[in-house]
Amino acid sequence: ESVSGLRYEAFLASYTENLDFINENASRHLLPLIPAKREAGWNDGRLFYEIFGDVLSLTIRTDSTGEVIEECIITLTAPPDMSYGSTIHRDFTTSGYQSYGMLMAMSPAEDAYDRYLLVQEVESGLQSGGGVFHKQIGVYALDAASLDGTVSMTFTNSTAMPTPSPVPSETPVPEATPAPEATEAPSGS
């Protein structure tokens, strides 16, 4: 069954265009980060694209065609004891702009400015919602949360099939041996 939604290649193209928009409007010099690709391990064609970092991480899971995004999770974490103007703060700011580009890439809007409106909507929604924001964006449910210096944004494709259970290991589990039947001890009468 076909899943509708954003194709991974379209996400990458939009992300790159979004960084160009951010560079132009925020006087930045951002380059796109390239996610690592791996197979899901369910033998069904699903793929994962991932960026792991202490401050910024991205996990994208595709459908069984390996093309349409089923789930996209963007996480931005402020380092502890970060002081304004420090190298750590500048790195965090750069990661924040990268997360904007990724968030914008999940928007169906054609124009980068219109995609940036989603960033503003999520930021104001998190503030007014006590750190929680939810929005339906096309076939994707966006659930965002901010807690203890970490912002997590999860897009879940409502047309996707449920994720399969992990593939069992190749090592067979020994079958249980039935317990011997209990026999009554002869009574001593």
C-alpha positions in Angstrom: 0.0 0.0 0.0 1.3 3.4 -1.0 2.0 6.0 1.7 1.4 9.7 0.7 3.6 12.4 2.1 6.9 14.1 1.7 9.7 12.2 -0.2 13.1 12.2 1.5 14.8 13.7 -1.6 12.3 16.6 -1.5 13.1 17.1 2.2 16.8 17.4 1.4 16.2 19.8 -1.5 13.9 22.0 0.7 16.4 21.8 3.6 19.2 23.1 1.3 16.9 25.9 0.0 15.9 26.8 3.5 19.5 27.2 4.6 20.1 29.5 1.6 17.1 31.6 2.9 18.5 31.6 6.4 22.0 32.5 5.2 20.6 35.4 3.2 18.3 36.7 6.0 20.3 36.1 9.1 23.8 36.7 7.6 24.9 33.1 8.3 27.1 30.7 6.4 25.4 27.4 6.9 26.0 24.3 4.9 23.6 21.4 4.8 24.4 18.5 7.1 24.3 15.1 5.4 22.4 12.4 7.3 23.8 8.9 7.5 21.7 6.2 5.8 21.0 2.8 7.2 18.4 0.0 6.6 15.7 -0.4 9.2 16.4 -4.1 9.7 12.8 -5.1 9.2 13.5 -6.5 5.7 10.7 -4.4 4.3 12.6 -1.6 2.5 12.3 1.1 5.2 15.4 3.3 5.6 16.6 5.6 8.4 18.5 8.8 7.8 20.2 10.1 10.9 22.4 12.9 12.3 23.5 12.4 15.8 25.1 15.1 17.9 25.1 16.4 21.5 23.2 19.5 20.5 21.3 18.6 17.3 20.0 15.3 16.1 17.7 14.2 13.3 16.1 10.9 12.6 14.0 10.2 9.5 12.3 6.9 8.9 10.9 6.2 5.4 8.1 3.9 4.3 8.8 0.5 2.7 9.6 2.1 -0.6 12.5 3.9 1.0 11.2 7.2 -0.4 8.3 8.7 1.6 8.9 10.0 5.2 6.9 8.1 7.8 8.5 9.9 10.8 10.9 12.8 11.3 12.3 13.7 14.7 14.3 16.8 15.2 15.9 17.4 18.6 17.8 20.5 19.8 19.4 20.4 23.2 21.0 23.4 24.9 24.4 22.4 26.5 24.5 22.8 30.3 26.3 25.8 31.7 26.2 27.6 28.3 27.1 31.3 28.6 26.1 33.9 26.0 28.9 34.7 23.5 31.0 31.6 24.3 32.1 29.1 21.6 29.5 26.7 22.9 26.8 29.3 22.6 27.8 30.1 19.0 27.7 26.4 18.2 24.3 26.0 19.8 23.0 29.0 17.7 24.3 27.4 14.5 22.6 24.2 15.4 19.4 26.1 16.1 19.5 27.6 12.6 20.1 24.1 11.2 17.1 22.8 13.1 15.0 25.7 11.6 16.0 24.5 8.1 15.0 21.0 9.0 11.7 22.1 10.5 11.0 24.2 7.5 11.7 21.3 5.2 8.7 19.4 6.6 6.4 22.3 5.6 4.4 21.8 2.4 4.7 25.6 1.5 6.3 26.4 -1.8 8.2 29.5 -0.7 11.0 29.5 1.9 9.5 32.6 3.6 6.2 30.7 4.0 8.0 27.7 5.3 9.7 29.9 7.9 6.3 30.9 9.2 6.1 27.3 10.6 9.3 28.1 12.7 7.6 31.1 14.2 4.3 29.2 14.8 6.1 26.4 16.6 8.2 28.9 18.8 5.1 30.9 19.8 3.0 27.7 20.2 5.6 26.2 22.6 5.7 29.5 24.6 1.9 29.9 24.8 1.3 26.1 25.3 3.5 25.7 28.3 6.2 23.8 26.4 3.8 21.7 24.3 2.5 22.3 20.7 0.5 20.2 18.3 -0.5 20.9 14.7 -1.7 18.8 11.8 0.4 19.7 8.6 -1.0 17.9 5.6 -0.6 14.1 6.4 1.8 14.8 9.2 0.9 15.3 12.9 3.5 17.6 14.5 4.1 17.1 18.2 6.6 19.5 19.7 7.7 19.7 23.3 10.2 21.9 25.2 11.5 20.7 28.5 14.7 21.3 30.5 16.6 22.9 27.5 15.6 20.3 25.0 13.1 20.9 22.1 11.9 17.9 20.3 9.7 18.0 17.2 8.2 14.8 15.9 6.3 14.6 12.6 4.3 11.4 12.2 2.7 10.4 8.9 -0.9 9.5 9.4 -1.1 7.5 6.2 1.8 5.2 7.2 1.3 1.6 8.2 2.2 0.7 11.8 5.9 0.1 12.3 6.6 -3.6 12.3 8.0 -5.4 15.4 11.8 -5.8 15.3 13.0 -8.8 13.3 13.7 -11.7 15.7 17.4 -12.6 16.2 18.8 -15.6 14.2 19.5 -17.5 17.4 16.6 -19.8 18.1 15.1 -19.8 21.6 15.2 -23.3 23.2 11.7 -24.7 23.7 10.6 -25.1 27.3 10.7 -28.6 28.7 7.5 -29.5 30.5 7.9 -30.0 34.2 7.6 -33.6 35.3 4.2 -34.5 36.5 4.0 -34.5 40.3 3.1 -37.8 41.9 1.7 -38.2 45.3 3.9 -39.8 47.9 2.5 -42.9 49.4 0.8 -42.2 52.6 2.2 -44.0 55.6 -0.8 -45.6 57.2 
